[in-house]
Amino acid sequence: MNIYRQTSAAFSIIEVLIGIFVFSLWLVSIYALLASSLNINEYNKNSIIASNLAREQLELFRSIRDTNYTSLKIWNQQNPEEVYSPSVKLFTPWEYYIFENDFLTGEVIVNMLGTTISESKSEVLAMKSEYGLCLSIDNVYTYNCSWPNRDTPFMRYLYIENAKDDTGNDIIDAFLITSKVIWFKRWYHEYEIQTIITDWRRI
């Protein structure tokens, strides 16, 4: 009788341990599923933001081109409000730029970054102060990261190069514009849009 009770108790402990093990596996699976779902949701949210930021930059470039036409100035002048002269700044190929909409003045702010940008993680993060975006108290993305604006993971720039035809020759008065947004959340991500912007009145 005693042997039966000891054997029965031993089997009960094993069953409990197996039950705990199975339950633990179930909890780990649920946690992994939730973590994966949250990561996917965050990536999708950032991708939508990045696509809109990239499109905004292209629209700002088009706005400058169209304002140049309205003001009867040349199409690729950086500042449409400035009277054209030989010293006026023009958009030139093989250069990197940042664009920002100044909602106070209604103007587009343009700054040239230079001719080279490396996209390695260390060098991109080192240049975050130059083309990193922050969120203002009005929830507007801006390059001004002073207080009280909040830091974001997004970095944005626009690259201009000569547009080419099917034979590889440069198209006169046409730029190939690349608008890129980069962000680091766990690992490197980017969103890129390309379009050709031309001096369409001349063409």
C-alpha positions as CSV (number, residue, x, y, z in Angstrom):
1,M,0.0,0.0,0.0
2,N,2.8,2.4,0.8
3,I,4.6,1.5,-2.4
4,Y,1.5,2.5,-4.4
5,R,1.2,5.8,-2.7
6,Q,4.9,6.7,-3.3
7,T,4.7,5.8,-7.0
8,S,1.5,7.7,-7.4
9,A,3.0,10.8,-5.8
10,A,6.1,10.6,-8.0
11,F,4.1,10.5,-11.1
12,S,2.2,13.6,-9.9
13,I,5.4,15.6,-9.6
14,I,6.5,14.6,-13.1
15,E,3.2,15.6,-14.5
16,V,3.3,19.0,-12.7
17,L,6.8,19.6,-14.1
18,I,5.7,18.7,-17.6
19,G,2.7,21.0,-17.2
20,I,4.9,23.9,-16.1
21,F,7.3,23.3,-19.0
22,V,4.5,23.3,-21.5
23,F,2.9,26.4,-20.0
24,S,6.3,28.1,-20.1
25,L,6.7,27.3,-23.8
26,W,3.2,28.7,-24.4
27,L,4.1,32.0,-22.6
28,V,7.4,32.4,-24.4
29,S,5.6,31.8,-27.8
30,I,2.9,34.4,-26.9
31,Y,5.6,36.9,-25.8
32,A,7.6,36.4,-29.0
33,L,4.5,36.8,-31.1
34,L,3.6,40.0,-29.3
35,A,7.1,41.4,-29.6
36,S,7.2,40.6,-33.3
37,S,3.8,42.2,-33.8
38,L,4.9,45.4,-32.0
39,N,8.2,45.5,-34.1
40,I,6.2,45.1,-37.3
41,N,3.8,47.8,-36.3
42,E,6.6,50.2,-35.4
43,Y,8.4,49.5,-38.8
44,N,5.2,50.1,-40.7
45,K,4.6,53.4,-38.9
46,N,8.1,54.6,-39.5
47,S,7.9,53.5,-43.2
48,I,4.7,55.6,-43.7
49,I,6.4,58.6,-42.0
50,A,9.5,58.2,-44.1
51,S,7.6,57.9,-47.4
52,N,5.7,61.2,-46.6
53,L,8.9,62.9,-45.6
54,A,10.6,61.9,-48.8
55,R,7.6,63.0,-50.9
56,E,7.5,66.3,-49.1
57,Q,11.1,67.0,-50.1
58,L,10.3,66.4,-53.8
59,E,7.2,68.7,-53.6
60,L,9.3,71.4,-52.0
61,F,11.8,71.2,-54.9
62,R,8.9,71.4,-57.4
63,S,7.5,74.3,-55.5
64,I,10.8,76.2,-55.9
65,R,10.9,75.4,-59.6
66,D,7.3,76.6,-60.2
67,T,7.9,79.7,-58.1
68,N,10.9,80.5,-60.3
69,Y,8.6,80.4,-63.3
70,T,6.0,82.5,-61.7
71,S,8.6,85.1,-60.8
72,L,10.1,85.0,-64.3
73,K,13.4,83.7,-63.1
74,I,15.4,80.7,-64.3
75,W,14.0,77.3,-63.3
76,N,16.8,76.0,-61.1
77,Q,17.5,79.0,-58.9
78,Q,17.8,78.0,-55.2
79,N,16.0,81.1,-53.8
80,P,13.1,82.3,-56.0
81,E,12.8,85.5,-54.0
82,E,16.3,86.6,-54.9
83,V,16.8,88.7,-58.0
84,Y,18.8,86.8,-60.6
85,S,22.4,87.8,-61.0
86,P,25.6,85.9,-62.0
87,S,26.3,85.3,-58.3
88,V,22.9,83.8,-57.5
89,K,22.9,80.2,-56.2
90,L,21.7,77.6,-58.6
91,F,20.9,73.9,-58.1
92,T,23.8,71.9,-59.5
93,P,24.2,68.2,-60.1
94,W,26.2,65.9,-57.9
95,E,25.2,67.8,-54.8
96,Y,23.3,66.9,-51.6
97,Y,20.7,69.3,-50.2
98,I,18.2,69.6,-47.4
99,F,14.8,71.4,-47.8
100,E,12.5,72.7,-45.1
101,N,9.2,74.5,-45.3
102,D,9.3,77.7,-43.2
103,F,5.6,78.0,-42.1
104,L,6.2,81.4,-40.6
105,T,7.4,83.1,-43.8
106,G,6.0,80.7,-46.3
107,E,9.4,80.2,-47.9
108,V,11.4,77.0,-48.5
109,I,14.8,76.9,-46.8
110,V,17.5,75.3,-48.8
111,N,20.9,74.2,-47.5
112,M,23.7,72.4,-49.4
113,L,25.3,69.6,-47.5
114,G,28.2,68.9,-50.0
115,T,29.2,66.5,-52.7
116,T,29.7,63.3,-50.6
117,I,27.7,61.5,-48.0
118,S,28.6,58.0,-46.7
119,E,25.7,55.8,-45.6
120,S,27.6,53.6,-43.2
121,K,25.9,53.6,-39.8
122,S,28.7,55.4,-37.9
123,E,29.1,58.2,-40.5
124,V,25.4,58.7,-41.0
125,L,24.9,59.0,-37.2
126,A,27.9,61.4,-37.1
127,M,26.1,63.7,-39.6
128,K,22.8,63.5,-37.8
129,S,23.3,67.1,-36.6
130,E,23.4,68.2,-40.3
131,Y,20.4,66.3,-41.7
132,G,18.6,64.7,-38.7
133,L,15.0,65.6,-38.2
134,C,13.3,66.6,-35.0
135,L,9.6,67.1,-34.1
136,S,8.5,70.5,-33.0
137,I,5.9,71.2,-30.3
138,D,3.4,71.7,-33.3
139,N,4.3,68.2,-34.5
140,V,6.1,69.5,-37.5
141,Y,9.3,67.8,-38.7
142,T,12.2,70.2,-38.7
143,Y,16.0,70.3,-38.9
144,N,16.0,72.6,-35.8
145,C,16.7,70.2,-32.9
146,S,17.0,72.8,-30.2
147,W,14.8,72.6,-27.1
148,P,11.8,72.0,-26.9
149,N,11.9,70.1,-30.2
150,R,12.1,66.3,-29.8
151,D,14.6,64.1,-31.4
152,T,13.5,61.5,-34.0
153,P,15.3,58.6,-35.7
154,F,14.8,60.1,-39.2
155,M,17.5,61.7,-41.4
156,R,16.6,63.2,-44.7
157,Y,18.4,64.6,-47.7
158,L,17.9,65.2,-51.4
159,Y,20.5,64.3,-54.1
160,I,20.7,66.0,-57.5
161,E,22.3,64.5,-60.6
162,N,22.0,64.9,-64.3
163,A,19.1,63.0,-65.9
164,K,20.1,60.8,-68.7
165,D,18.3,59.5,-71.8
166,D,18.2,55.9,-73.0
167,T,21.6,56.1,-74.6
168,G,23.3,57.4,-71.4
169,N,23.6,61.0,-72.5
170,D,22.7,63.9,-70.3
171,I,19.3,65.5,-70.8
172,I,19.6,69.2,-71.2
173,D,17.9,71.2,-68.4
174,A,16.7,68.1,-66.5
175,F,17.7,66.7,-63.1
176,L,17.4,63.2,-61.6
177,I,16.3,63.9,-58.1
178,T,16.7,61.3,-55.3
179,S,14.9,62.0,-52.0
180,K,16.0,59.7,-49.3
181,V,15.0,59.2,-45.7
182,I,17.2,57.0,-43.4
183,W,16.3,55.8,-39.9
184,F,17.8,53.4,-37.3
185,K,15.5,51.4,-35.2
186,R,17.2,48.1,-34.3
187,W,18.9,48.2,-37.7
188,Y,19.3,50.4,-40.8
189,H,16.3,51.3,-42.8
190,E,15.8,53.7,-45.8
191,Y,13.0,54.9,-48.0
192,E,14.0,56.4,-51.4
193,I,12.1,58.1,-54.2
194,Q,13.5,59.2,-57.6
195,T,11.9,61.4,-60.2
196,I,13.0,63.6,-63.1
197,I,12.4,67.3,-62.8
198,T,12.8,69.4,-65.9
199,D,12.8,72.9,-67.2
200,W,9.5,71.9,-68.8
201,R,8.7,75.4,-70.3
202,R,11.9,75.2,-72.3
203,I,11.5,71.6,-73.2
